[in-house]
Amino acid sequence: MKIAVVHEWLDTYAGSERVLEEILTLYPQADVFVLVDYLSPNQRAFLDGRRITTSFIQHLPFARKHFRWYLPLMPFAIEQFDLSTYDLVISSSHAVAKGIIGRPHQPHISYVHSPMRYAWDLQNNYLVGGRWRSLPPRTLMHYLRMWDTRTANGVDHFVANSDFIAQRILKTYRRSAEVIHPPVDTHKLSSVTDKEDFYVTLSRLVPYKRVDVVIDAFAGMPSRRLIVVGDGPDLPKLKARAPANVTFAGHVSQEAKVRYLQQAKGFVFAGEEDFGIALVEAQACGTPVITFGRGGAAEIVVSGETGLLFDEQTPEALVAAIDRFEQIRSFDAHYIRLNASRFGVARFRREFRALVDRVMQTPSRGTTRRAVAGLIQRPDKISSSRDRSVPV
């Protein structure tokens, strides 16, 4: 079976690349198509040396550092891939990958990390600052929404990474989606019961992650220590507002990240995540999670048992949650890790392979449509009896 896997871009190894890695583990014969490939050599091991097909954006000026500038060209670019010789197309999509053009009887499974956040419900979170509030970027988002909705018709089977994203897919495309949670390497993480007296948050430092809420909360709790792990464009601004009890670790190695997660008394997060791999990783380390209770977090954290959920993205709500957390102090590290094991790699492989097998064993819908069309074109084949009808 010839399989094409379409992924948006390769510039770093993050959550969506973990999904891509497991898909390629299941189907090592698959060919990979991306808009651009600038992944560094030390992050390419999961690609196993396979050749990656890229789009014309790969060769445009300044694309290596600023390929996102070419967002207006991405829908056109993704449509230029010729996948006509493949038996199955799998897209890993959070922007335009699901928009590939396939043949009528060629199954297309789209694993959706999220519909385009910046074009839909999170548009105003992204279009911040004077120049981004102007008419041109908002006009672009308008046309991206129309393209995104239209190309949903080319997907045969939607897969969502969480119930939260399945609801987004239903709201955006009016399509149902099967939920298969992303793979998390819980088996590589170990639980630590001897915690130190600090909290940790870990994320890319961008506006929608709401690290500012966490920092402002700890500004009101000077006796409690916070370590911020991660890097991003908001780092200077966040450092400027941070009090003395907040420390920035920046970008750290995988080993250092695990140590922070293992040693912290609690993992704190205020963003609304599509899923929340870091929330699972923290629990796999036996660390309870205090997080905003909307999005994927509600599916990951058992409030009161593996952490606490709070209802508003405000410093006051987070402070109140940490106060409750300090009063409980009876979280079972073993049970917390057990909860995280629900999202392991083996489970993802089992569920995704079962989906693909089911899709490939389903008769082509085109056969039924041709049969019905033939009956409609040849009315002499239809009984004139009033009590009989043609199923449509």
C-alpha positions in Angstrom: 0.0 0.0 0.0 1.4 3.4 -1.0 0.9 6.0 1.6 1.5 9.8 1.5 1.8 11.6 4.8 1.3 15.4 4.6 2.6 17.6 7.4 2.7 21.4 7.5 6.3 22.1 8.0 9.4 20.8 9.7 11.3 23.4 11.7 11.4 21.9 15.2 10.5 18.7 17.0 7.4 19.5 19.0 4.0 18.0 19.7 2.8 17.6 16.1 6.1 16.0 15.1 5.6 13.4 17.8 2.4 12.4 16.1 4.2 12.4 12.7 7.0 10.2 14.2 4.5 7.6 15.4 2.6 7.5 12.1 5.9 6.9 10.3 6.8 4.2 12.8 3.5 2.5 11.9 3.9 3.0 8.2 7.7 3.2 7.4 7.0 2.9 3.7 5.2 6.2 3.7 6.4 9.2 1.7 6.4 12.6 3.5 5.3 15.9 2.0 5.8 19.3 3.7 5.7 22.9 2.8 9.2 23.5 4.1 11.9 21.4 5.8 14.4 23.3 7.9 14.7 20.7 10.7 18.2 20.7 12.2 20.3 17.5 11.8 20.2 16.7 15.6 16.3 16.5 15.4 15.9 14.4 12.2 16.5 10.9 13.6 12.8 10.1 13.6 12.7 10.6 9.8 15.1 7.7 9.4 16.9 9.3 6.5 13.8 9.3 4.2 13.6 12.0 1.5 11.2 14.8 2.2 9.2 16.4 -0.6 8.9 20.2 -0.1 6.9 22.9 -1.8 8.2 25.9 -3.8 8.1 28.0 -0.6 11.2 26.1 0.5 13.2 28.1 -2.1 11.6 31.6 -1.6 13.7 34.5 -0.2 14.1 34.6 3.6 12.0 31.4 4.0 14.5 29.6 6.2 13.9 32.1 9.0 10.6 33.6 8.1 8.6 31.0 6.2 5.5 31.9 8.1 5.5 35.2 6.2 4.3 33.2 3.3 1.1 32.1 4.9 -1.0 33.7 2.1 0.7 31.3 -0.4 0.4 28.2 1.8 -3.1 27.1 0.6 -1.9 27.3 -3.0 1.4 25.5 -2.2 -0.3 22.6 -0.5 -2.6 22.1 -3.5 0.4 21.6 -5.8 1.5 18.3 -4.4 0.7 15.4 -6.8 -0.6 12.5 -4.7 -2.5 10.8 -7.4 -0.5 7.5 -7.3 -1.1 6.9 -3.6 -3.6 4.4 -2.1 -4.0 6.4 1.2 -3.3 10.0 2.3 -2.8 10.9 5.9 -2.5 14.6 6.8 -1.2 15.9 10.1 -2.8 19.3 10.2 -3.0 22.5 12.3 -3.1 24.9 9.3 -3.3 23.9 5.7 -2.1 20.2 5.4 -5.7 18.9 5.2 -6.2 21.0 2.0 -4.3 18.6 -0.3 -6.2 17.6 -3.5 -6.9 13.9 -3.7 -8.6 11.5 -6.1 -12.3 10.7 -5.7 -11.7 7.1 -4.4 -8.5 7.9 -2.5 -9.1 7.8 1.3 -7.9 10.9 3.2 -7.5 10.7 6.9 -6.7 14.0 8.6 -5.3 14.0 12.1 -6.2 17.6 13.2 -4.2 19.2 16.0 -6.5 22.1 15.7 -8.4 24.0 12.9 -6.4 27.2 12.1 -6.4 28.9 15.5 -5.4 32.3 14.1 -8.2 32.2 11.5 -11.0 31.0 13.8 -11.8 31.4 17.5 -8.3 32.7 18.5 -8.0 35.3 15.8 -8.0 38.2 18.2 -5.3 36.5 20.4 -3.0 36.5 17.4 -3.9 39.8 15.8 -2.4 41.9 18.6 -0.6 45.2 18.1 -1.4 48.1 15.8 -0.2 46.8 12.5 -1.9 43.4 13.0 -5.3 45.0 13.8 -5.4 46.7 10.3 -7.6 45.6 7.5 -5.1 43.5 5.4 -4.4 40.7 7.9 -8.1 40.5 8.9 -9.0 40.2 5.2 -6.4 37.4 4.8 -8.0 35.6 7.7 -11.4 35.9 6.1 -10.2 34.3 2.9 -8.3 31.6 4.9 -11.5 30.7 6.7 -13.4 30.3 3.4 -10.6 28.1 2.0 -10.4 26.1 5.2 -14.1 25.4 5.2 -14.2 24.4 1.5 -11.2 22.0 1.8 -12.8 20.2 4.7 -14.9 18.5 2.0 -11.8 16.7 0.7 -11.3 14.9 4.0 -13.0 11.5 4.4 -12.2 10.8 8.1 -11.3 13.5 10.7 -9.3 12.5 13.7 -9.1 15.0 16.6 -6.3 15.0 19.3 -8.9 15.7 22.0 -12.6 16.0 22.7 -12.1 19.7 22.8 -10.7 19.8 19.2 -13.5 17.4 18.1 -15.9 20.1 19.2 -13.9 22.7 17.3 -14.0 20.6 14.2 -17.8 20.2 14.5 -18.2 23.9 15.0 -15.9 24.9 12.2 -16.5 22.2 9.5 -19.8 20.6 10.7 -18.1 17.2 10.7 -17.7 14.6 13.4 -14.2 13.4 14.4 -12.9 10.4 16.1 -10.7 11.2 19.1 -7.2 9.7 19.3 -5.1 11.5 21.9 -1.4 12.3 20.9 1.3 9.9 22.0 3.3 10.9 25.1 6.5 9.0 26.1 5.2 8.3 29.6 7.3 5.1 29.7 10.5 7.2 29.5 9.5 9.3 32.5 9.7 8.2 36.2 7.8 9.4 39.2 9.6 11.2 42.0 7.9 11.5 45.4 10.5 13.7 47.1 9.4 17.1 45.9 11.2 20.5 46.3 9.6 23.7 47.3 9.0 25.4 44.0 6.4 25.4 41.2 7.2 25.1 37.5 5.5 26.1 34.2 6.7 24.9 30.9 5.7 26.3 27.5 6.6 28.3 24.5 6.5 31.9 25.5 3.8 33.3 23.2 0.7 35.2 24.1 -2.0 32.5 24.0 -0.1 30.3 26.5 -0.9 33.0 29.1 2.3 32.8 31.0 1.7 36.4 32.0 -1.3 35.2 34.1 1.0 32.8 36.0 3.7 35.4 36.6 1.2 38.0 37.8 -0.3 35.3 40.2 3.1 34.7 41.7 3.7 38.4 42.0 0.9 38.3 44.6 2.5 35.3 46.4 6.1 36.4 47.2 6.7 33.5 49.5 6.2 31.0 46.7 8.8 30.3 44.1 8.1 29.8 40.3 10.5 28.5 37.6 9.6 29.3 34.0 11.0 26.8 31.5 10.8 27.7 27.8 11.7 30.4 25.3 9.8 32.5 22.8 9.1 36.0 21.6 7.4 37.1 24.8 10.5 36.4 27.0 11.7 40.0 27.3 8.2 41.3 28.1 7.6 38.6 30.7 11.0 39.1 32.3 10.2 42.8 32.7 7.0 42.1 34.6 8.4 39.2 36.7 8.9 39.6 40.5 12.0 38.4 42.4 10.4 35.0 43.2 10.1 34.1 39.5 13.1 32.5 37.7 13.5 32.0 34.0 15.4 28.8 33.0 15.0 29.5 29.2 15.3 26.7 26.7 16.8 23.6 28.4 17.7 20.1 27.4 15.3 17.2 27.7 17.1 15.9 30.7 16.9 19.2 32.5 13.2 19.6 31.6 12.4 16.2 33.1 14.3 17.1 36.3 12.2 20.3 36.7 9.0 18.3 36.2 10.1 15.6 38.7 11.3 18.0 41.4 8.5 20.6 41.3 5.8 20.4 44.0 3.3 21.4 41.3 3.0 22.2 37.5 1.2 25.4 36.8 -0.4 26.4 33.5 -3.0 29.1 32.5 -3.4 28.6 28.8 -6.2 26.9 26.9 -4.5 24.0 25.3 -5.8 21.9 22.3 -4.5 18.8 24.2 -1.6 19.5 26.6 1.4 17.2 26.3 3.3 19.0 29.1 0.4 18.4 31.4 0.7 14.6 30.8 4.5 14.7 31.1 4.2 16.4 34.5 1.8 13.8 35.8 4.0 11.0 34.4 6.7 12.5 36.8 4.3 12.2 39.7 3.7 15.9 39.8 0.2 17.3 40.3 -1.0 19.9 37.8 -2.8 23.2 38.5 -4.3 24.4 35.3 -7.0 26.4 33.6 -9.9 23.9 33.3 -10.9 24.4 29.7 -9.6 22.7 26.5 -7.6 19.5 26.6 -6.7 20.0 30.3 -10.2 18.9 31.4 -9.5 15.5 29.7 -6.1 15.0 31.3 -6.4 16.2 34.9 -8.7 14.6 37.4 -9.4 17.6 39.6 -8.9 16.9 43.2 -6.9 13.7 42.5 -4.1 14.4 40.0 -4.3 18.2 40.3 -6.7 21.1 40.4 -8.6 23.0 37.7 -9.5 26.7 37.9 -12.3 28.4 36.0 -10.9 31.8 34.9 -7.7 32.9 33.2 -7.0 35.5 35.9 -4.2 35.8 38.5 -6.8 35.8 41.2 -8.3 32.5 40.1 -4.8 30.9 40.0 -3.9 32.2 43.4 -7.0 30.7 44.9 -6.3 27.4 43.2 -2.7 27.3 44.6 -4.1 28.2 48.1 -6.4 25.2 47.8 -3.6 23.0 46.5 -1.4 24.0 49.5 -4.2 23.0 51.9 -4.8 19.5 50.3 -1.1 18.3 50.1 -2.3 14.7 49.8 -1.8 13.9 46.1 -0.7 10.4 45.4 2.3 10.4 43.0 1.7 6.8 42.0 -2.0 7.5 41.1 -1.0 10.7 39.2 1.5 8.7 37.1 -1.1 6.0 36.5 -3.5 8.6 35.2 -0.8 9.9 32.7 -0.2 6.3 31.4 -3.6 6.6 29.6 -1.9 8.7 26.9 1.1 6.4 26.2 2.7 5.6 22.8 1.4 2.0 22.6 -2.2 3.2 23.0 -1.8 5.7 20.1 -0.3 3.1 17.8 -3.1 0.6 18.6 -5.9 3.1 18.0 -4.4 4.7 14.9 -3.7 1.5 13.2 -7.2 0.2 14.0 -8.6 3.3 12.4 -6.5 3.0 9.2 -7.4 -0.7 8.9 -11.1 0.1 9.3 -10.9 2.9 6.7 -9.1 0.7 4.1 -11.6 -2.1 4.5 -14.6 0.1 3.9 -16.0 -0.1 0.4 -15.6 3.0 -1.7 -18.5 5.4 -1.3 -18.1 6.2 -5.0 -19.5 2.8 -6.0 -22.8 3.5 -4.2 -23.0 6.9 -5.7 -22.5 5.6 -9.2 -25.1 3.0 -8.7 -27.7 5.6 -7.5 -26.7 7.9 -10.4 -27.3 5.0 -12.8 -30.8 4.4 -11.5 -31.6 8.1 -11.7 -30.4 8.2 -15.3 -32.4 5.1 -16.3 -35.9 5.5 -14.8 -37.0 2.4 -16.7 -35.1 0.4 -14.1 -37.2 1.8 -11.3 -40.5 0.2 -10.4 -43.4 2.5 -10.9 -45.1 1.2 -7.8 -45.8 3.9 -5.3 -44.9 1.8 -2.3 -41.3 1.4 -3.4 -38.5 4.0 -3.3 -34.9 4.4 -4.2 -32.7 4.8 -1.2 -30.5 7.9 -1.6 
